[in-house]
Amino acid sequence: MSGLLTTLREFMRDLRAQKLRTTLTVFGIVWGTVAIVVLLAFGMGFKRQLSANMHGIGESIAIMFPGRTTKPFEGFGIGRRMSLLEEDVNLLASQVAGIDRISPEYSQDDTPVRVGENITNPLIAGVIPVYGDIRNIIPEPGGRFINALDVRDRKRVAVLGDEMKRLLFGETDAIGRLVYVGTVPFTVVGVMQKKTQNSSYNSRDADRIFIPSSTFASVFGATRLNNIIFTSKDPRKSDETISAVREVLGRKYRFDPTDKDAIWIWDTAEFDKFVFVFFLAFNIFLGVIGSFTLAVGGIGVANIMYIVVQERTKEIGIKRAVGARKKDILIQFFSETLCIVGLGSAIGFIIAVLIVRGMQYIPIKDFVGTPELSAEVAVATMAVLTVVALSAGLMPARRAANLNVVDCLRT
């Protein structure tokens, strides 16, 4: 404990004696710490915002569309048009173990929807209750999504996307009011909360109207689904689940399971894998840039410590002459290096936190996100600072410890 206090006293004495030199040295560490923290925080914020934008459509979902065969199979030629039926949903749910949640989806956009004099032609989707969970469609307080009773009784109820509600009802409350789909009245039971969504199929959720699948089939006389959506129990095994889906449907509709054009499946989990690999490389790149800046500061610390050792050669000789060991000298100078790096990194981290918080008020979130501090950023910064401290302090300290006592006293 006394050794630590002695080291701190000598560090403060040197700090007062060489204010400009010490300030410039500490500034190098401050600037390097700010650079690496802000760059890594920016990378983490960018990744989170891109993931949020992509997951507006749903979390690791797969969307299945009927297509045409492009491979002959068991006597059937190519070019056959495939169809999906609502019964296929139950078939897949029972025979594909990898499926977690699954929903049919009817859709069409050629029917006018009106409220008073407000009229438009949105995409109308016929779905079941689990669809809302799969697609991250969360109702605003006071409303709800479609439930099992709506589907069972073919109720004429509707859930509006937030933009659709604003177009039809303006700023007034829509819950409980009527909206006419063609000439058929539907009661609005829910309005979707606003969400970020930069990817979609057919139409953004904000511009849609959702009704029970059974009601859709009854009102529009639909028998064929537009698509089926599902999620895998383990997104990492989504490829296996998709292959099993094609196997089941291939047996039923007599097409080659390897014919991906017969049933085309958009697997958004593939994008998650890409995002993980891309941002791993991106954040490593940002971390390397920040590390170079911090390394320059570390070189400055090492140079200053070499000068300090040269200036205090006689002091080192006297300490060695009265019994100080090499280890004591090494620890003394290494501790002084740690004090410089620790002081600079603490100031730098405080400045970086203030910068990160200040950038929360800059309107860039929808584009590249905002910098975000996280455990990963803290761990990476501490790891780089540790390497810099060891590199900058160990060599000067070893040089001081290995000086010849006689030469030191002669100086």
N, C-alpha and C positions, 0 to 999 in steps of 0.2 A: 504493500500500500504506500509506504514511504517512497519507494522507488518510482512509483507512478506519479506521486505528487512532485517529486524532484524533476521528473521529465516534463511535467506540465509547467512548472516554474521556469525551467530553462527554455521551453518553447515560447512562453509568454515574453521572456526577456529578449529572445531573439526576434520575436514579432515586433516588440517596441523599438529595438535597435535598427531593424531593417524593414520599416513599414512599407515602403514602396515595393521592395523586392518580394516581400511576403504577399502583399496584396495582389501583385501581378501573377504570382504563382497560384494563389488560391483562385483567382479569376479563371485561370485555365481549367481548373477542375469544375468550377461553377458552370462555365459555358458548356463543357463536355457533358456534364450531368443533365443540364437543361435540354441539350440536343438529343441525347439518347432517350430520355423520358418522354419528351414531346413527340418525337418521331414514332416511338413504339406505341404511345397512346393514340396517335393519329391512325396508325395501322390497325389497331384493335377497334377503334370507332368505325373505320371504313368497312371492316369485315362485318361488324354487327349490323350496320345499316344495310349493307348489301344482302345479308341473310334475312333481315326483317322485310326488305322489299320483295325478295323472292318468296318468303314464306307467307306473304299475304294471300297467296293462292292456296296455301295449305302446307302442312309439315310433312315433307317426304312422301308426297302422294304420287300415285300413278293414274293416268287418265287413258282409258282404252276406247279406241274408235274403230268401227267396222270399216273394212276396205275391200280390196279385190285381190283374188289369188293371183300369184305370179309364178306358181310352180304347179305342174301336173301332179295329181295324187289319186291313186286307186281308180284310174279310169276317167277321172274328171279332168277337164282341160283348165287352161288358165283364163283369167278374166271374170271368174264368178264373183258376184257381189255378195258380201257377207252382211248379215243382220244380227243385231243383238236384241234379245227379249228380256223382259223383267224377270222371267223365271231363271235366266242365266245367273242372276245375282245370287239366288239361293243355291244354285248348282255349284258355283265357284266357292261360296262361303262354306259349303259342306265338304268339298273335295280338295281344296287347296289349303293345307295346314298353315302355310306362311301368311295368309291374309288375316289382318287384324280387324279392320272395318271396311265395309263395302256398301256402295249406294248406286242405284240406277239414276239416270238423268235424262229426262225428256227436255227438249227445248225447241223453240221456234220464235221468229221475230217478225212475222208478217201480220200480226193482229194488233189493231190500234188499242191503246189503253188511255182512258180519259178520266178526268175529274173536273166537272164543270166545263169550262172552255179550254182547259189545259189538256192537250192530247199529244201522244207520242207513240212510237213503235219500238218498245224495248224488247230485249230478249226475255222471254217468259220461260222459266225452268220449272219442271215438275220433279220434285225430289222427296226424299223421306227424312225423318228426323236426324239420323246420324250424319247426313250430308253437312249440316251446319257445323258439327264438330270437326269433320274431315277438312272442311274448307275454311275454317276459322271465321265463320259468320256469327258474330256475337251481337245479339239484340241490344238496343239501347234500354236503359232502365224504364220500366213500365210496360215493356213489350215482351214478346217471346218468339221463338222460332216454331216451325211446324212440329206438331207432336203426333203420337201414334193414333189418337182419336181422330185427328184431322184426316189421316190417311185411311183409317178403317171406315169412317162415315162419309168419305168423299166431300168433306166440308169445303165451302167456297171461302177460304181464308187466304190471305196473302202477306208475305213479308217483303218489304221494299228495301232496295239498296238506298244508301243515304242520299246520293245524288238524284235518284229517281223520286224519292220523297220530296226533295226540295223543288224539283221541277213540277210535280203534281200538286203539292200542298203549300209550297212556300215555307214560311217560318211557323205556320200553325201546326198544332198537334195532329198527327195522322191516325193515331191508334183509335180503333173503333169506327172509323169513317169508311165510306164505301168508295171503291175504285172499280170502274167498269172495264172489263177485259172483253173487247168486242161489245156485245150487248149483255154480257153476264156480269152481275154485280158480285164483287168480292169484298169481304170485310178485312181491313188492315189490322193484323194482330201484332205486328212487329216492324221495327225499322233497324236496319243494320248499323252498328257503330262504324264510324269512319275508320278505315284502315289503310295502310300503305300497301299498294299492290302494283308492281311494275311488270308482271307477267300474267297472262290470262289466255283463255281460249274462248272463241266466239264473242265474248263481251266481258268487261270488267264487272265485278260483283256490285260495285256502287251503282251501276246502271241497269241492274236486273230486277225482275220481280220473281219471287219464289212462291210456288203453290204446291199442294200435295200431289204426289205422282198419280195417285188414283183419280183425283179431280182432273188433272191434266188429260189423262187417258179418256175420261168420260166426256169432258167438254170438247176436246179436239179430235176424238176418235182415233187416238194414236195407239199403235200396237208395237212399234219398233222404237227402241231407245236410240238416242243420239250418241250416248256414251255411257260408260260405267267408270266410276272412280273407286280406288281402294288404297289402303295403306298396308304396309308389311309389318309384321310383328317385330322383325329385326331389319331395319333399313339397310344394314350392311349386307344382307342376303336378298336384296330386292331382285337381283338378276335371277336367282333360283326361283323366287316366287313367280316372277313374270314368265319364266319357262314353264312352270307348272300350270299357269293360267292358259297358256297357248296349247299345252298338251290336252287339258280338259275340253277346251272349246274345239280343238282339232278333232277330237273323237266324236263330238256331237255334230259338228258341221262338215266333217269329212274334208279337212284340208291339212296340208303338211305343217306340223307344229314349228318347223324352222322357217316357214314363209311369214316373215315379219310384216309384209304388206297386206296379208289377209286380215290380220288384227293388228293395227298400229297402236303402240303403247308409248306414251310420253312419261318417262320415269324422272320425276323431279329430284329423286335422291341422287341421280348422276350429277346434277348441278352441285349438290352439297359436297360430294366427293371432290369435284373440281375446285370449289371454293376453299375447302380445307387445304388442298395441296398448293393452290395459288397463293393463299395468304400466309401459309407457312413459309414459302419462298420469299414473299413480299416482306414479311416482318423480319425475316433473317437479313434481307437486303437493307432494310431501314436500320436494323440493329447494328449491322456492320458499319454503315455510314456514321451512326452516332458513336460507335466504338472508336472509329478513327479520330473523331473530334476529341473524345475523352483521352485517347492515347497520346495526342499532341500535348494535352495538359499534363499527362503523366510524365512525358519526356521533360517538360519544363520543371516538374517537381524533382525528378532525378538529377537534372543539371544543377538545380539550386542546392540539393543535398550534397552533391559533390563539392560545391563551393563552400558550404558550411563545414564540411569535414576538413577542407584545406585551411579554413580560417581558424578552426578550433584544434589544430594539430597539437599545439603545446598543452592545451587542456586535456586532450586525450592522453598525452605522455604522462602528465602529472597523475591522472587517475590511475593509469596502469602502474605507475611507480609506487603508489600507496596501497596497491592490492586489488584494484579492479580487474576482473577477468575479461577475456575477449568477449564472452557471452554478454557481460554487462554493457560493454560499449556497443555491441551489435543491437541489443534490445533498446538502448537509449536512442540511437539514431533512427532505428526502424520505427520506434514509437513516435518520434517527432514527425516522420513521414506520414504515419497514420493520422496524426493530429491534423496535418495540412489537408490530406485527402478527405478526412472525415468532416472538417469544417467546410471545405468547398462543396462536398457532395450534399451536406445538410442545407446549405444556402441554395444550392442549385435545385434541390428537390422542392424546396418551398417555392421558389420562383416558377418551376415547372408546373406545380399544382395550381398556382395563381393563373398561369397562362391557359392551362387546360380548362379551368373553371370559367375564365373570361371568354373562351371560344364557344362556350355553350350558348352565348347570346348572339353569336354571328349566324345569320340564316343560311347555313350550308348543309344542314342535317339531311335534307331530302336528296342531296346530290352525293356527297362523300361522307356523310355522317359527321360526328363531332368527336374530338379526341376523348379517350376514355381510359382512366387509370384502372388497373386491374392487378390481381395477384401475379399474373404472368409478367406484366411490365415491371413490377417491383422486384421480382426474382431475377429477371434478366439484367436489370440495372445494378442490383447488388452483386451479381456474378461478375459483370464487367468491372465494377469499381474494385472488387476484391483482387482481380487480376492486375489492374492498374496499380493498386497500392503495393502489392507484392513485388511487381516488376520495378516500380519507381523507388521503393525503399530498401529492397534487399541488397542490391549491388553497392550503393553508397555505404550502407551499414556494414557490409562485409569488408569493404575497403578500410573503413575506420577501425574495425576490430583487428585487422591484420597489419596495421601500421607498426613499425619497429619502435620500441619504447625509447631507445637511445636517440634515434633520428628525430623523434617527436620533441624530446627535451632539448636537443641541440638547436632545433628550429626556434 
